[in-house]
Amino acid sequence: MDNFKKISEYVRTHRLAQHLLFWFIIVITYIPVGLLDESHDPLGVILLFNFCIHIPQMLAAYFLAYYLLPKFILKKKYFLSVILFLLSFYLFSALARILTVHVGEELVRTRPFEQESVYEILTDIHSLVAKYFPAVFSISFQFLFVKYFVNNEQKKNEARQLEQKKTESELKMLKAQLNPHFLFNTLNNIYSLSLDNSPKTASAIGKLSDILDHVLYKCNGQFVSLSNEIELIKNYIELEKLRYDDRLEITFDTAIENNIEIPPLLLLSLVENAFKHGAGEDSGSPKIGISITQKGNHFSFEISNTVSSDYVSKDREKIGLNNIKKQLDLIYAGNYSLDIKQASNLFSVVLQINQNNSI
């Protein structure tokens, strides 16, 4: 099985191997047709006559695929396309007949025997149209179909790889958005706790270590488990609470049916946004509410934070939310909604994802 995968991967990534495989299949397919013929010719004779047809088939296939189609048909030179196609039909069909009569029959038939002259072959249009045109160009059209099917799949694969690179780039950007001020303030708070010999010191260090471990080493894939992301958010909240006294009120509710996978750090970015532009801007009694729901194919994340009455959304905040939208567009492509609302003293974000249709 491993060898088969290696061969399959080699063929998929090497154009010459793809062409050789196609013509090998054609050659093998023609052999049973000759064996079932009433003439009962030996295998060597069958192969000889088959190659008399395969040569013009190959020439016609590559002429159509690499000259007529890209240089004339796709450039909408339809009159010249028709002329060249008719000319190629005549020449390659005649070549197939000439090779069959003057090469194949010359090698296998015993003289004396009557033979069509080249002139007779070139002027026998009915035979060329009825017999040799289907034999030559049916394979050429199959070659075109396979070629453009393979090319289309390669383009799709390249598009997927490009999209994945964009997703990885967005993910790196989200990692970079983890507020340096959060790390600076957290380390200062831990330092203050250590000076007071607070029992919270070890726990705070542990939570910070878990956050950094998650962000730096566990978010390299396109998805992470929801449970890990929730644990990350809880650690983040506990460390942020060190900056505030009892005036900050936080509610965190979860209703999880299945431990699904979600894009990493997106939820953390929304939580960080609530602290940075919510609790950080509200000098009164800030409140942050978080709700995560997962049931069946539906996932919902809701977060709201109070803001001061004169709060105005800043460009930095809009940029952060736009980056999140881009990340969601790359991964879910229309299978999500991100609703952002701002009232007089409340800012809320509701993210909903349809897992059934997502990639």
N, C-alpha and C positions, 0 to 999 in steps of 0.2 A: 504493500500500500504506500509506503514511503517513497519507493522508487517511482511508482505511478504519479504521485504528487510532484516529484522532482521533474519528471518528464513533462507533465502537464504545465508546470510553471515555466519550464524552459521553452516549450512551444508557445505559450502565451506571451512571452517576452521577447521572442526572436522571430522576426518577420520571415527570414529564409526558412526556418523550420515550419512555419505555418504554410508557406507555399509548397514545400516538399510534401507535407502531410496531405494537403489537398490533392495534389496530382497522384500521390501514392494511392489514395482512396479511389480516384477515378480509374487508375490502371487496374486495381484489384476488382473493381466493380465490372469492368468490361470483360474480364476473363470468363465468368460463368455464362455470359451471353454467347460467347464463341463456342464454349463447350456444349451448349444446348443446341447449337445449330446442326441442321441435318447433314452437313458436309463431314462432320466428325473429324475435323482437322486436328493434328497433334498440337500440343501446347505451344511449341516454338512457332508454328505457323500462325496461330491465333495471336500471339504476342507481336509478331511481325506486322500483321495487318492492323492490329490495334494501334501500334505506334505510327503507322501511316496516317491514322486519323488523329492521334494525340498531338502530333507536331503542329498541324494547322489549328487544332483546338487551343493549344497554348499560345500560338502567335495571335490568334483572334482575341483570346481573353485579355492578353496584355495590351494589345492595340486598343481595345475598347476601354479598359480600365485606366490606362495610364496616358492615353493620347486623345482619343475621340471624346470621352466623357469630360475630363477636366478642361481640355483646351477648346472645345467647341460647344458641347451640349450645355455644360454648366455656365458657359459664358454667353449663352443664348444665341449662338450662331447656328440657328436651326437649319437654314438652307444648306450650308456647307456640311452640317452634321448628317443630313439625309444623303447627300452626294457621297460623302466619305463612307457612310455605313453601307450603302449599296455597292460601292466599289470594293470594300473589304469583304462583303458577303460573296461577291463574285470571285475575287482572287483567292480567298482562303478555301472556299468550296472547291474551286478548280484545282488548287494545290492538293487538297485531300484526294481528289480523283486521280490526279497525275501520279502521286506517290503510291497509291494503291495499284494502279495499272502498270506503271513503268518502274517501280521498285519492288513492291510486294510480289506481284505476279511474275516478274522477271526472275525472282529468286526461288520461287517454289514450283512454278509450272514447268513442264517438260516440253521442249520445243519438238516440232513446230506447232505454233498456235497463233490465232489471229488476235490482234491487239488494236485498240483504238489509238489513233494518232493524237498528238497533243492538240492539233487543230480541231479534231472531232470532239475532244473533251471540252475545249473552250467554247465551242458553238452549240453544245448540247445543254441549253439553258434549262430545259425541263428536268433533266436528270440532276443537275446541280441544285435546282430549287427543291425538288421533291425528296431527294435522298441525302445529299451532302450538306446542304444548309442546315437542316435539323440536327444532323449528327455533329457538326462543328459548333454551331452557335448555341445549342441547348446547354452544352458544357460551359461555354463562354458566359452565358447569362447566369448560370449557377455560380461561376467564379465571381462575377460581379456582386451577386447577392451575398455570398459568404464574405467577400472582401469588405463590403460596406457595412455588413452586420458586425464584423470584427472591429472595424474602425470606429463604429458607433459605440461599441462596448468599451473600447479603449478610451474614447473621449469621455464617456460616462465615468470610467474609473479614474481618469485624470481629474475630472471635475470633483469627484468624491475626495481624492487625495488633496486637491487644492482647498476644498471646503474644510477638510480635517486640519490642514495646516493653519487655516484662518481661525478655526476653533481653538487650536492649541495656542495660537498667538493671542487670541482674546483671553484665554485662560491665564497666560503669563501676565497679561496686562491686569487682570483681576487680582492676581497674586501681588503684583506691585502696588495695587491700590490699598492693601492692608495698611492702614494709616500709621506712618512712622511715629506720629504723636502718641498713638495708642501704646506702642512699645516703650517710648520714652517715659510716658506718664506711669505705665505699669511698673517699669523698673524703679522709678522714683518712689512709687507707693510701696513696693516690696522692700526697698532700702529703708524707708521710714518704719515699716513693720519690724524689720530686723533690729533697728536701733531700739525699739520698744520691747524687744523680745516677745513679739506677739505670736500666739500659737497659730495665727493665720499665715505666717510667713511660708512655711513649708508647703501648705496647700496652694498658695498663690504661685509659688515657683513651679509646682507640679502642673498647674493649669496652663501657665504660660508655655512650659515645655511641651505639653500636649498640643497646644495651638500651633506652635512652630513646627513640630513634627508632622502634623496634619498638612499644613500649608506647603511645607518644603518637600515632603517625601510621599505623601499619600494622595496628592491631587494631580498626579501626572497623567492619569487616564481621562477619558471623556466623561466618565461617570464615577460617582462614589455612592455608597449606600446611604440611605436617608438617616439611619440610626447614627452613623458616624458624623453626619452633618449636624444633626441635632445635638450630639455631644459637644461638637466644636462650638456651636452657638451658646450652649450652656456655660462652657468654660469662658468664652468671651464675655458673656454677661457678668459672670462672677468677678472677673478682673476689672471690668468697667465700673462695677459697683463700689470698688475700692476708692474711686475718685469722688464719690458722692456720699452725703450723709443720708439720714432716713427720709429726706424729702423726696427721693426718687422712688417711684412705685412701678414695679414691673410685674406683669402677668404673662405667663407662658403656658399655653394649653396645647396639648397634642391628642389627636385621635387617629392612630395609625393602624390600618388593617393589615397591610403588607409592607415589608421592608424593601421598598423599591429602590431603584438607582436614579439619581438626579445629577445634573451638572454640578461640579464642585464649586464652592465659594460664592455661588450666586446668592444664596440665602444669607450668608454671612455679610455680603456686601450690602444687602438691604438692612440688616440689623445694624451694621456699622453706620449706615446712613442715618438711621433713626437716632442713634446716640450722638453723632457728630452734629446733626442739624436739628435734633429735637431736644434731648436733655442738655446738650451743650449750649443751646441758644435760649433755653427757657430758664429764667432766673427765679421762677416761682416754685411750684411743686410739680415737676415734670412727671409724666406718666408714659410708659411704653407698654403696649399690648401686642403679644405675638400669639398667633394661632396657626397650627399646622394640622391639616386634615388629609388623610389618604384613605379612599374607599373605592374598591374596584379599580377602574381605569382612571379615576379622577384624583388629581392632587391639587391641593389649595394651600397657599401660604399667605397669611394676612398679617400685616404689621401696621400699627398706628402709633403716633407719638404726638404729644401736645407741643405746641409752639407758642411763643409770645404773640400777643395781638398785633404787633407791628412787624412780625417776621415776614421776610420776602425771600422766596426761593432764589438761591445763588446759581451762577453759571456752573460752578464746580459740581454742585449737586445734580444739575441737569445732565452734565457730561457723564457722571457716574451712572445715572439711570439709563442714558442712551447706550452706554457700553454694555449694560446688562441686556437691553433690548437686542442689540446686535448678537450677543452670545446666544440668546434664546432663538433668534431668527435662524442662526446657523444650525442649531440642533433640532428645533421643533418645527420650524417652517410652517407657520399657520395653525399649529395645533396647541396654541397657548394664547392667553390674554393677560395683559399687564395693565391694570387699572390704577391710575395715580390720581389722587384727589387731595385738594387743600381747602379746608374750610377756614373760618376766622381764627381758630386756635387749635386746629387739628390737621395733621398731615398723615395720609394713609396710602398704603400700597397693597394691592391684592393681585397675587400671581396665581393663575389657574392653568393647569397643564392636562391635556388629554393624552394619557399614556398609551391608549389603544392604537392611535395612529402615528405616534412618534417613532423616531428611529431607535 
